[in-house]
Amino acid sequence: MLKIKNLLLCSLVPIVLSGCATMILMNEHPYKSSGTKTGIALEDTLIAIGTAKSPIQGFENAVVVVGEKYSYLTQPAAKYTKQTDLFQKILHEVDLNYLKVGQFKSLGMAEDGQHINYSLEQKIKVTMKDSKNTKHKTLQDEIGFIFYKPLKQLTQGEESKMQALGFQCEYIQQNLRCSRQILIDLYVANPVRNQQQLAHKFNHPIKLEVEYNIEQFNYKQVAGKALLMPLAITFDVVTSPLQLVGYMALESAF
């Protein structure tokens, strides 16, 4: 009976591109506990980042985060109307050997009063928004970029380039640190075709957890196990040496 319901739902729920994708079933990831208002829709392990080998209609400026189960088309949130190509610029204009991306939290001013300390989350968490007025669910959360490079290795105009990309820069001892937080929209898609032939991978794979607020979703929606479905597209990815960092890579993040 469940399979019949899923097939019917698949034919009725429109998605961005043609075709019908495999459902992500909610019964695989129940509520965290009876006392919380947060449920888990999806868990995955992220292994690489890059861009689609050929442009994807509607996601021409997105970067692709490669997971073991799915791929994730990631781009600045809709409010960044003048920076839709920001991620592409970062990938092609920034020295990626000194750039880290992850979910960072400010710990406030350091004891020297000169710079802000950051902590690093153990996993990447994104929140699924209730999108009653859209064709598919949007995953959204903040992500942080930190560029940290010894002053003696800076090239001419490198600091100005980071500032032009919206980074705030400061000097820490003999290093330049530039950071930026940005709200991202993330869309689940089918696994990349060339997952077994990736040129670059993360030094430390990162856990991804997709959460949803139980109060924002109708109980019948949850019971129907159809809160999330990937875009029905397949593509190859060209990976980048950029590192998505988690708790295990803390020492190398700064």
N, C-alpha and C positions, 0 to 999 in steps of 0.2 A: 504493500500500500504506500509506503514511504517513497519507493522508487517512482510510482505513478504520480504522486504529488510533486516530486521534484521535476519530472518531465513536463508536467503541466505548467509548473511555475517557470521553468526554463523557457517555455514557448510564450509566456505572457509578459515576463519582465524584460524590457528592452535594455540593451547594453550599447556601448559606444560603437563597436564594430560588429559586423555581421557574424553569425555563428553562435553556437551555444557553448558556454564554458562549464567546466566541472564545478559543482557546488562546493563551498567550504561549509561543512556541516557543524552546527553548533554543539551537537552532542559529543564531539571529540574534545571540546574544551568547555566544561561547565563553569558555573560561577566560581570565583575564588573561594568564597565562603558564604554561609547563610547570612552573615552580618554585614556584608559589603554591598555596595551598589554598583560594583564594577564586575563585568564578566570578561572572559578571554575568548575572542573570536578566532584567533590564529596565532600559532607559534611557528617560527622558522629559524634557520641559521643562515646568516648572511656571509657570503664568501668572496665577493668581488664587486667592483664598481666600474662603470664605463659608459659607453654610448652605443646606441643601436647601429649596426653596420649600415643599414639603409634607413632613411627617415621614416618615422611612423606618423601617419596623418593625425593631426591633433596633438601630437607630442614631439614636435620637431626639436624643441629646445630641452627636452627632458634628459636626465641622466638615468641610467639603468643600474639598479642595485640587484645583484644576482643572489638569489637564495637557493637553498637546496630543494625546496618544494616549489617555489614560485619565483617570478621576477617582479621587480617593483619600479614602475615609471615614476620618477621623482622630479618635481619642478617647484619653483617658488609659488607660494600661495597666490590666489587670484588678485589679492590687493596690490601686489607688486607689478602693476601694469606697465611700468617703464623699465622693468628689469627681468623680463621673461627669459632672456638669454643669459642670466647671471651665472648659472651653473656651467654653461658651455664656456663662458669667458674664464671662469675659475680654472676649468680643466685645461685650457689652452694657453692662458697667460700667466699663471702662477707656477712657481717652482714647487712641484708636487712632492719633492723629496723632503720639504720642510713644512708641509701642510697636513694637518690632521682634522678629521671631521668626526663628530660624535655628539652625545648629549651631555653638555657641561652645565654645572650650576655654580653661580658666583658664591663664594664664601666671604665676600666682603674684602675690605682693604687689608693688605698685608701689614705686618708689624712695622715695617720701614715707612709705611704711609705713602709709598710711591707707586704701588701697583695692586691689582686685584688678584686674589687667589681663586682657583677654580677646583671643583671636585668633578670626578668623571663617573657617570652612571655605569652600572655593571652590564646593562643591556639597553638596547634601543626600544623605546616604547612609543607607540603612536596610538592615537585615539580615533575610533570610527565615529563619524558624525552621522546623525539621523538625517538622511537626505530625501525626504518625502517628495521634494519638488525637483529632483534630478534623476537622471537615468541610472545612476549607480552610486554606491557608497563612496565617500571620500575619506581617506585616512589623513589625519592632519596632526602635526605637532611641530615643536621647535627643534632645530638642529643647530649645532655650533661649529664654526670653523676657527681653528687656531693655527696661525702661521708663526713659526719660531725659528729664527735663523741668526747665526753669529754675525755680528756687524762686519767682521773682516771678510765675510763671504758674500755680502750684499753686492748686487750689481747696480749700476747707475740707474736711478729712477725707480728702483724696485719698491721703495717705501711709498712713493707717490702713486704707483700703480695699485698697491693694496688699498690705499685710501680712496682712490677713484672707484674701486669696487665696493666701497661702503664699509671697509674695515677700520676699526679704531686701533691705532698703533701706539706703542710705548716702548721705551728702552728699559730692559732689565739686565743689569750688570753689563755684559758685553754682547747682548743679544737684542734683536728687534722682535717684539711680539705683537702681532696684529690679530684681532679677533672680531668675529661677527656672529650674531645670532640671527636666524631667519626662520620664518614660519614656512613649512613646506606642505604641499599636497602630494600624496602618494597613492598610486593606483596599482592594485594587484593585477598581474598578467600571468599568462602561462609561462612555464620554465623556458629559459633561452635554449635554442637548439644546440649550441656549441658548448654546453656546460662542461663537457669533459675535455675541451681543448682551450682553456682559458690561459692567456699569456701572463696575466698578473692575478694574484689572489691576495686576500688580506693575510698578514702575518698571523693574526689571531682571529679566527671566525667569531662573529658577534651574534648573540641571540637577539631575535626580534620578537616582540610581543605586541599584538594588536588587541587593544581593549575597547570595550564599549560600555556606555553608561546605561544600566538596566532601565532607569527611569525614562530614558529617551526613546526606548523601543517598546512597542506594543507587545504584551505577553504572548499573544498568538504568533507574532512575528518570530519571537525567540523559539517558541515551541515548534514552529514550522521549519526550523533549522535552515533558514534561507537568508540570513543576515548579510552574507557576503559572497560574491562570486567574482572570479578573475575575468579580465578582458580576454576574449577569444581571439588572441593574436599570437603568432609565433615568429621569432626573429633571432638573428645572431647578434652577439654583442662584441664590441671591441673594448677590451678592458684597459683600465688605467692603473698606474702604480699608486694612486692616491689610497691612503689608509683610513678606513673607518675604524675608530679605536674604541675599545671597551676597557673594563676594569683591569684585565690582564696585561694591557699595554700601557698602563698608567705612567710608568717611569719614562717611556719613550714619547709621551704625548707633549711634554713641555721642554 
